Amino acid sequence: MVSTAPDSFTASAPKEAVIAIRETPVVAVLGTGMYGRALACRLAMNRQVEVRVGSRTPTEGQVTQVEAVRGARVVLLAVPPQAHAAVIHSIAPHLAPNTVVVDISNHPLCAPPPENATTSIAHQLQAIVPNGVVVAKAFNTLSAYALTTSKRAPIVHIACDSADGVDVLSAVCVRAGLVAVHHGSLSAAVELEANPHQLFPAWRPPFYLSIIVFVWWVVYDTLARCVIGGHGPRGGPSLRWHLIYLQVLMSATGEASMTLFALTFVAGPVAGMIQLVRGSASKPFGRFFGGWLDMRKQLGVVAFAFASMHAVVGVTSKALLKTNSEPDWMEIVCFTFGLLSYSAFTVLAICTSQNVADSMSWAEFRAVFSWLGMGGLLFGVLHQAFSAWISHGYSPSPSKFWIGHGGVMPSSSWVGIVIPLVAIAVRLIVWSPCAVIPLRTLRNEVRVDLKNEHSDTESPHTHSPTLRV
């Protein structure tokens, strides 16, 4: 429901856009493939858009392509790019001036656009449409599944040179319950067509960070358990050489998961502390910290993957050791805390699914991702602390915190809980009354300012479908 447009478009609301809002817009969908059917179904869902499905061989509920475009304000080409010329040739005489023809196609997966591309499929379409017809690029970043099943309003990125075309297409999106975002002029279609071919762009920074954290703990555990700790008089627990791989892997995956979970949950409290220091909740964060906040979901999912590996390796190593001795109470407590932590993070991992998150209320979202998340982190710290105590011979002596002759390096079992403890401490500080009350005041002031700004700048009689920022 939000569409941004260049400042030059903000002088007045185009007449066509107002008409499109007050009257039922007519949209022609040319193409009866899977995506064309999904698009037509979504546009007609609220019954506020008159949708005509055009086909070369119409069946029940369909019309010919020529009949579909007659009187249509928007024409959506849900056909392959190689069919654009033939379709435009057949419907060109029947397109009214200022009709918005929308290209929704993409390059095939086997032939992605070149990285230095300067033209797009939309530009090629613009070269063959009649004069006076507006060409736009939209809907190509949405899948048929998102259009038909997503509970959250899908975002439609629009690239178009015409202010009227942007407003009319935005009006159609508003009627269909979609969120329209003006991505820029038609030259932005190059970027929009490249987006579907990107391989997990949002996962790259958290993936690289996770690899660095995991490799760090593998190296540290190897040095602590096998190189330094295995030879000093105060070294760590003895290891069977044929089980070193499993022991190091179990330790490294557990410590990596705790580190990544801590980095996931500490970002929010740190953001609150920064806002308190600034005395403002409206100033944007820097690029580094903003990127950290954006990748919390991915970090949490990778941390859960490491936690699952830790659980599997732990069970496997116990089976290979084939110990017949009964566990004492500390081992049972350690296992219980580990089970509680893993159960909490399992719920978190399930709730990161978009469909599950969309169905949650704000109170439920906060309870899961704030309270349950910190509870899982606390259980994980207790699990690791008991595990370290057990592995160091149930000794509370500070000398057990160090390994190697003369205390060369701290034990990895204790180092692994430092960052999680810092995350818990920062969260408790932000939850304290001396911080939570002024922070809530700052954030409420932002909401009030935004509300006042909208009331001052928008008339209750304004019907423009475009909110420009």
C-alpha positions in Angstrom: 0.0 0.0 0.0 3.1 2.2 -0.1 4.6 3.3 -3.3 7.5 5.7 -3.5 8.0 8.0 -6.4 10.5 10.7 -7.4 10.1 14.2 -5.9 9.2 15.5 -9.3 6.0 13.5 -9.1 4.7 15.0 -5.9 3.2 18.1 -7.3 -0.3 16.7 -7.5 -2.1 13.4 -7.7 -2.7 12.4 -11.3 -6.3 12.4 -12.5 -6.0 8.8 -13.8 -4.9 7.6 -10.3 -7.9 9.2 -8.6 -10.2 7.6 -11.1 -8.5 4.2 -10.6 -9.2 4.5 -6.9 -12.8 5.7 -7.1 -13.8 3.4 -10.0 -13.1 -0.3 -10.4 -10.0 -0.6 -12.5 -10.0 -3.0 -15.5 -6.9 -5.2 -15.7 -6.1 -7.6 -18.5 -4.0 -10.6 -17.7 -2.6 -12.1 -21.0 -1.4 -15.6 -20.4 -3.0 -18.7 -18.8 0.0 -20.4 -17.4 0.6 -21.1 -13.7 1.8 -17.6 -13.0 -0.9 -15.9 -15.1 -3.7 -17.9 -13.3 -2.1 -17.1 -9.8 -1.9 -13.4 -10.7 -5.5 -13.2 -12.0 -6.7 -15.0 -8.9 -4.9 -12.6 -6.5 -6.1 -9.5 -8.3 -9.7 -10.7 -8.3 -9.5 -11.9 -4.6 -11.0 -8.7 -3.1 -13.4 -8.2 -6.0 -12.2 -4.6 -6.3 -10.5 -5.1 -9.6 -12.1 -6.3 -12.8 -9.9 -8.9 -14.2 -10.0 -10.2 -17.7 -7.9 -13.3 -18.6 -6.9 -13.2 -22.2 -5.8 -16.3 -24.2 -5.1 -17.3 -27.8 -7.4 -20.2 -27.3 -9.9 -19.1 -24.6 -11.8 -21.6 -22.5 -14.5 -21.1 -19.9 -13.9 -17.9 -17.9 -11.4 -16.6 -20.5 -11.6 -14.2 -23.5 -9.4 -13.5 -26.5 -6.5 -11.3 -26.0 -8.0 -8.5 -28.0 -11.3 -8.6 -26.0 -9.3 -8.6 -22.8 -7.3 -5.4 -23.6 -10.3 -3.3 -24.9 -10.9 -0.6 -22.3 -8.3 -2.1 -19.9 -6.2 0.5 -18.0 -3.5 -2.1 -17.1 -2.3 -5.0 -19.3 -0.2 -7.7 -17.6 1.9 -9.7 -20.0 2.1 -13.1 -18.3 3.8 -14.7 -21.3 7.5 -15.6 -22.1 9.6 -12.7 -23.4 10.0 -14.4 -26.8 6.2 -14.1 -27.2 6.0 -10.3 -26.5 6.4 -9.2 -30.1 3.6 -11.5 -31.3 1.2 -10.5 -28.5 1.9 -6.7 -28.9 1.4 -7.0 -32.7 -2.0 -8.5 -32.2 -3.3 -6.1 -29.4 -1.5 -2.9 -30.5 -4.5 -1.5 -32.4 -6.8 -1.9 -29.4 -4.5 -0.3 -26.8 -5.8 3.1 -25.6 -3.3 5.9 -25.0 -1.7 5.8 -21.6 -2.5 2.1 -21.1 0.1 0.6 -18.7 1.6 -2.5 -20.2 3.4 -4.4 -17.5 6.3 -6.9 -18.2 6.4 -9.5 -15.5 8.8 -11.9 -17.1 12.3 -13.0 -16.1 15.3 -14.5 -17.8 15.4 -18.3 -17.7 17.5 -19.9 -14.9 19.8 -21.4 -17.5 20.5 -18.0 -19.0 20.7 -15.3 -16.3 21.3 -11.6 -17.4 24.9 -10.5 -17.6 26.3 -8.7 -14.6 27.1 -5.6 -16.7 23.7 -5.5 -18.4 22.3 -2.0 -19.2 19.1 -3.0 -20.8 16.3 -5.3 -19.7 13.4 -7.2 -21.2 11.2 -4.3 -20.3 13.4 -2.0 -22.5 12.9 -4.4 -25.4 9.2 -4.3 -24.8 9.2 -0.5 -24.8 10.7 -0.5 -28.2 7.8 -2.4 -29.8 4.7 -0.9 -28.0 2.8 1.9 -29.8 3.5 5.5 -29.0 1.6 6.8 -25.9 1.6 3.4 -24.2 3.4 3.2 -20.9 5.7 0.3 -20.1 6.4 -0.8 -16.5 8.2 -3.7 -14.9 6.5 -5.3 -11.9 5.5 -8.7 -10.3 8.7 -10.4 -11.6 10.1 -10.8 -8.0 7.0 -12.6 -6.7 6.3 -16.3 -7.1 3.0 -17.8 -7.8 3.1 -19.4 -4.4 3.6 -16.0 -2.7 0.7 -14.5 -4.6 -1.8 -17.3 -3.7 -0.8 -18.4 -0.2 1.2 -15.7 1.6 -0.7 -14.3 4.6 1.5 -11.2 4.6 0.8 -8.7 1.8 3.3 -9.4 -0.9 5.5 -6.5 -2.0 5.3 -5.5 -5.7 8.4 -3.6 -6.9 7.5 -1.2 -9.8 9.9 0.3 -12.3 8.4 2.8 -14.6 9.3 6.2 -16.2 5.7 7.6 -16.0 4.3 9.1 -12.8 0.8 8.3 -14.0 1.8 4.7 -14.7 3.2 4.3 -11.2 0.1 5.7 -9.6 -2.3 3.6 -11.6 -0.4 0.4 -11.1 -0.1 1.3 -7.4 -3.9 1.8 -7.2 -4.4 -1.7 -8.7 -2.1 -3.2 -6.1 -3.9 -1.4 -3.3 -7.2 -2.8 -4.5 -5.7 -6.3 -4.6 -4.3 -6.1 -1.1 -0.7 -5.8 -2.3 2.1 -3.5 -1.2 3.4 -1.4 -4.1 6.9 0.1 -3.9 8.2 2.3 -6.7 11.7 0.9 -7.3 12.7 3.7 -9.7 12.6 4.5 -13.4 12.4 1.8 -16.1 16.2 1.5 -15.9 15.7 -0.1 -12.5 14.2 -3.1 -14.3 17.8 -4.3 -14.9 18.2 -4.8 -11.2 14.7 -6.3 -10.7 15.4 -8.9 -13.4 18.7 -9.8 -11.8 17.2 -10.3 -8.3 15.5 -13.7 -9.0 18.9 -15.1 -10.1 20.8 -14.2 -6.9 21.6 -17.2 -4.7 20.7 -16.5 -1.1 22.0 -12.9 -1.0 20.7 -12.3 2.5 22.4 -15.4 3.8 26.0 -14.7 2.6 27.1 -12.4 5.5 25.7 -14.6 8.3 27.0 -17.8 6.5 30.6 -16.3 6.3 30.4 -15.2 9.9 29.2 -18.6 11.0 32.0 -20.3 9.2 34.6 -18.0 10.8 33.1 -18.6 14.3 33.0 -22.4 13.8 36.6 -22.6 12.4 37.8 -20.5 15.3 36.3 -22.9 17.8 37.6 -25.9 16.0 41.1 -24.5 16.1 40.8 -23.4 19.7 39.4 -26.7 20.9 42.1 -28.6 19.0 44.8 -26.6 20.7 43.1 -26.7 24.1 42.2 -30.4 24.1 44.9 -32.1 21.9 48.0 -29.9 21.7 48.4 -27.9 24.9 45.8 -29.4 27.2 46.8 -32.9 26.4 50.4 -32.6 27.6 50.5 -30.2 30.6 50.3 -31.4 34.2 47.1 -29.5 34.5 45.7 -30.4 31.1 42.2 -31.1 30.2 40.5 -34.5 30.3 42.3 -37.3 28.5 41.0 -38.2 25.0 41.1 -41.4 23.0 42.9 -40.5 19.9 40.4 -42.3 17.6 37.7 -40.2 19.2 39.4 -36.8 19.0 37.5 -35.9 15.9 34.1 -36.5 17.6 35.1 -34.8 20.8 36.4 -31.7 19.1 33.4 -31.6 16.7 31.0 -31.9 19.6 32.6 -29.2 21.5 33.1 -26.8 18.6 29.5 -27.2 17.3 28.1 -26.5 20.8 30.3 -23.5 21.4 29.6 -22.1 17.9 25.9 -22.5 18.4 26.0 -20.6 21.7 28.2 -17.9 20.3 25.8 -17.4 17.3 22.7 -17.5 19.5 24.3 -14.8 21.7 25.1 -12.6 18.7 21.5 -13.0 17.6 19.9 -12.0 20.9 22.3 -9.3 22.0 21.8 -7.1 18.9 18.3 -5.9 20.0 19.4 -4.8 23.5 22.5 -3.1 22.1 20.2 -1.2 19.7 18.1 -0.1 22.7 21.2 1.1 24.6 22.4 3.0 21.6 19.1 4.8 21.4 19.2 5.6 25.1 22.7 7.1 24.7 21.6 9.1 21.6 18.4 10.2 23.3 16.5 9.4 20.1 14.9 6.4 18.6 14.5 7.9 15.1 18.1 8.2 14.0 19.2 5.3 11.7 21.9 2.9 12.7 25.2 2.7 10.9 25.8 0.3 8.0 27.6 -2.3 10.2 25.1 -2.4 13.0 22.2 -2.2 10.7 23.5 -5.2 8.8 23.9 -7.0 12.1 20.2 -6.4 13.0 19.1 -7.5 9.5 20.8 -10.9 9.7 19.6 -12.0 13.1 17.1 -14.4 11.7 19.7 -16.1 9.5 22.2 -16.2 12.4 19.6 -17.9 14.6 18.8 -20.5 12.0 22.5 -21.3 11.5 23.0 -21.5 15.2 20.1 -24.0 15.5 21.8 -26.1 12.8 25.0 -26.2 14.9 23.0 -27.0 18.0 21.4 -29.9 16.1 24.9 -31.1 15.0 26.0 -30.9 18.6 23.2 -33.0 19.8 23.7 -35.7 17.1 27.5 -35.8 17.6 26.9 -36.0 21.4 24.6 -39.0 21.1 27.0 -40.6 18.6 30.1 -40.2 20.8 28.3 -41.7 23.8 27.2 -44.7 21.7 30.8 -45.2 20.5 32.2 -45.0 24.0 29.8 -47.7 25.1 30.1 -46.7 28.8 28.0 -48.9 31.1 28.4 -46.7 34.2 25.2 -44.9 35.4 25.3 -41.1 35.1 25.4 -39.2 38.4 23.1 -36.3 39.2 25.3 -33.6 37.7 25.3 -35.4 34.3 21.6 -35.7 34.5 21.2 -32.0 35.3 23.6 -31.1 32.5 21.6 -33.2 30.0 18.3 -31.6 31.3 19.6 -28.1 30.7 20.8 -29.0 27.3 17.4 -30.6 26.4 15.5 -27.5 27.7 17.8 -25.2 25.7 17.4 -27.2 22.5 13.7 -27.4 22.9 13.4 -23.6 23.3 15.5 -23.0 20.2 13.5 -25.6 18.3 10.4 -23.5 18.9 12.3 -20.4 17.8 13.4 -22.1 14.6 9.8 -23.1 13.8 8.5 -19.6 14.4 11.1 -18.1 12.0 8.9 -19.6 9.2 7.2 -16.7 7.5 3.7 -18.3 7.7 4.1 -19.0 11.4 5.4 -15.5 12.2 2.6 -13.8 10.2 0.0 -15.6 12.3 1.5 -14.5 15.6 0.3 -11.4 17.6 2.8 -8.9 18.9 2.5 -10.3 22.4 3.1 -13.8 21.1 6.0 -12.7 18.9 7.7 -10.9 21.9 7.1 -13.9 24.2 8.8 -16.3 21.8 11.6 -14.2 20.4 12.4 -12.3 23.5 11.5 -14.3 26.6 11.8 -17.8 25.3 14.9 -16.9 23.3 16.7 -15.6 26.4 15.5 -18.6 28.4 17.0 -20.9 25.8 20.2 -19.0 26.0 20.3 -19.2 29.8 19.6 -22.9 29.7 22.4 -23.3 27.2 24.9 -21.5 29.4 23.9 -23.7 32.4 24.3 -26.8 30.2 27.8 -25.7 29.1 28.8 -24.7 32.6 27.8 -28.1 34.1 29.5 -29.8 31.2 32.7 -27.9 31.8 32.6 -28.6 35.5 32.1 -32.4 34.9 34.9 -32.5 32.3 37.3 -30.8 34.7 36.8 -33.4 37.4 34.1 -31.7 39.4 36.7 -29.3 40.8 35.7 -25.6 41.4 39.4 -24.7 41.6 40.3 -21.6 39.5 43.3 -23.5 38.3 40.9 -25.7 36.3 40.0 -22.6 34.2 43.4 -22.8 32.6 45.2 -25.5 30.7 48.8 -26.2 29.8 51.9 -26.0 32.0 51.7 -22.6 33.8 48.2 -21.8 32.6 49.0 -21.1 28.9 45.4 -20.6 27.7 41.9 -20.6 29.3 39.8 -23.7 28.9 37.5 -23.6 25.9 34.6 -24.9 28.0 34.7 -21.6 30.1 35.5 -19.3 27.2 32.5 -20.5 25.3 30.0 -19.0 27.8 31.6 -15.5 28.0 29.7 -14.0 25.0 26.4 -15.6 26.0 26.8 -14.3 29.6 27.5 -10.8 28.1 24.3 -11.1 26.0 22.2 -12.1 29.1 23.7 -9.2 31.1 23.0 -6.6 28.4 19.4 -7.9 28.1 18.9 -7.6 31.8 20.2 -4.1 31.8 17.7 -3.1 29.0 14.9 -4.9 30.9 15.6 -3.0 34.1 13.1 -0.2 35.0 15.8 2.5 34.7 16.3 1.6 31.0 13.0 0.2 29.8 10.9 3.2 30.8 12.9 5.9 29.1 13.4 3.6 26.1 9.7 3.1 25.8 9.2 6.9 26.0 11.6 7.5 23.2 10.0 4.9 20.9 6.5 6.2 21.7 7.6 9.8 20.8 8.6 8.5 17.4 5.1 7.0 16.8 3.5 10.2 17.9 5.7 12.3 15.6 4.9 10.0 12.7 1.2 10.2 13.4 1.3 14.0 13.7 3.3 14.3 10.5 0.8 12.2 8.6 -2.1 14.2 10.0 -0.4 17.5 9.0 0.5 16.5 5.5 -2.5 14.3 4.4 -6.0 15.5 3.9 -8.8 13.1 4.9 -10.2 13.8 1.4 -7.1 12.8 -0.4 -7.6 9.6 -2.5 -4.1 9.3 -4.0 -3.0 5.7 -3.9 0.7 6.7 -3.6 2.4 7.6 -0.4 5.7 9.3 -1.3 8.6 9.3 1.0 
